[in-house]
């Protein structure tokens, strides 16, 4: 069984200077997420930026609507991110 190739690389860093919670670079298949995000907001922004990578032609409105829909579904299904250190 071959390992699936990642759709995009995810980098966590503070994005305060960019005034953003997340950024997507579709050309380089790179998603940046603010490292201070937690819980539902983290999930929402991760999905949002992922949608920018896989659908670069979508409007910001369409990305927001779909990200919200997917994040709510996954969160209501019981998904939680656990940080183990």
N, C-alpha and C positions, 0 to 999 in steps of 0.2 A: 504494500500500500504506500503510495507516494504522499508526501506531506503537501498540503495545499499551499500555494504561493499566496502571501499576504496581499490584500488589495491595496493597502497603503501602510506606510510606516507611521507610527504614532509616537510623537515626542511630547513630553510633559515639561513645561517651563512656565515661568511667570510671564504673562502677556499684558501687564499693566501699561507698559509704554505704548503698546499697539492699541490699547483701549478695546480689547476683545477678550472673549472667553475662549475662543477657538479660531483657528485659521486653517484653510485648506489650499494646497498648491497642487492642482490636478495634474499639471505637467510633470511634476516630480513625484507624484503620488505620495505626498507628505501631509499629515494632519498634525497640527500643533494644538494642544489643549492646555489651558491654564492649570498649573499644578496645584492650585489652591481649591479647585472645584471638588465638591463631594456629592454623594448621593444622587438624587434625581437630576439635578442640574448637570452633573458630570455625564450621566447617561444621555440626556437630551443633546448636549453640545457634541458629544462624540458621534451620535447618529447624524446630527445636522451636518457636521463637517464631512462625514463619510458619504452622505448624499451628494455633497458638492463634488467629491472625487468621482463617484460612479455616474453622476448625471450633470456634467458641467454645463449643459445647455438649459437646465431648469432655472426658472426665476427664483429670486430669494423668497418670494411668497410661497411658491410651490415647495421649496426645500423646507421652510418653516412649518408649513401645514403637515407635510409628511413626517418630518422629524418628531413633531409633537404627537402625532397619531401612533407612530411606532414606539416612542418612548413610554407613552401611557400604557400601551398594551404590554410591553415587556415589564414595566414596573408593577402593574396590576397582577401580572403573572408571578410575582414574587422575587424577581431578580434584584439582588443587592450586591454591590461591590464591597469586598472586604479587604482591607489593607492589612497584610501580615508582615510584621517587621521583626 
